[in-house]
């Protein structure tokens, strides 16, 4: 070989090598803001952590202390809180790069009360443009010692970003230590758009939905949303605490308006969630500054103001609204003579309802008035503010027989009352037009027959049904399990059985919404409840939803690990009375080339191997050339 042609050969090789190497370099390695190194308060200062209530005159008192430490000698003690949203906050605007997924970690140690719920969240934007995104929520006791709150999050472009810790108990005291924010390894999220679109698969049956937060509107994440979902619900951004502001009259629409605009531009419908709720709502709606209940007429005026402003602002743009969310007690075993007995009552506990408490304050019992009256008002105000929206009542534990029944009875009673209400200008139209099964289930104890029974019972009231917040974490309440292979199959079989039922009853079902895109972004992330993994790879649950009949017939069992068959796949429903239908672990049918999907994980290894070989070859050629030159 001539020297010049050898040189040309080497140059060609190096160019080829660089072409091979560029695609395997993770995009996240380019100009990455490196996050926050561990903040452990070891220098005796709060190291930039501030109280959420304000910088200098913050209500919360933050004290660096050596009473306890998760590592080193110090931690930060938070005392003097007076609101659930008070807590330590850290501005990370200049430490994170938009579009890159980060792992956020904060260790907390409860001091008082004995048990309370901690929440790790992020705030994007300030003032009226602020949006608050809850990343993870955990019930923690003092006895548990140091517990990590951790979540993954892809930050959007924003000029103000904080992370913060809240606690549902307004006066809880706690320690924090070892705050860290770092890019998730191989943090890319990619969407495989060659998979069938779920919206397309179910287009003749019902709408298919998911949830959105501010970080979901760019890149592959939004591609995935657009590909699979034709209706979206705000996970937190349209709740009263997000839209209603902390003071009366302090409404915040800017952040949500931009998101709703984008969804509409992409032909995606929006479901409004939620107007009247005991949780995630600002105190001004039903409490005085001293924490006592407003009077019935004050609360009613506030509700009317809130609904007119919010439902009015989005009038004509929402497919439907969850008008009242979770009005009933979480769980109860019998059906009372009057469904009102099972409502959340007024009080101060986490399970009470401020709306009920205020409506009871000044109610004339002799005239038949009670705290329960807020529910009917909420539906009427919403009908009048946005006559186009379909109005829903939405609740959880809806598969419990007694709870299903009282919700059905309330619906019938209010619809009968509305029929003769002078404000009703559409005599043929119901007031409550839809009932939402939240469908927050668990792999340990979901009985799909109970879901079917609820759909059937509720449809008897004449309303449409939606599955509004579906997820199936592994384990059971407050007792998460790891998503082992067996557990993933159990989960997927449950998804398949549910979707089989949804299809059978699709004449009654308007929408099925899954509560989250990928496992780490779920509010119940510890149980890996969703259809996609952190990097956007589809789970078995995806195939179960995409093709429930095929999945139950075993068509997809070799998707991950092709293996020879062992036994027939299950296609039987569990017995109706079976308390915990633990589906059998994956039976493996004949490997089938047509359904087998190449593993995404092998590709980078192959490319790296080719690159390494190329480097060695180039070095050898250079050495040989050098020797020849000598
Ligand atoms: C959850 C969100 O997913 C979390 O991010 C937030 O911290 C708490 O609320 N029922 C509902 C939803 O109606 O609004 C709740 O969403 C889950 C239970």
Boltz pocket constraint, residues with backbone or C-beta under 6 A from the ligand:
constraints:
  - pocket:
      binder: B
      contacts: [[A, 119], [A, 133], [A, 134], [A, 135], [A, 137], [A, 235], [A, 236], [A, 325], [A, 438], [A, 469], [A, 523]]
      max_distance: 6.0
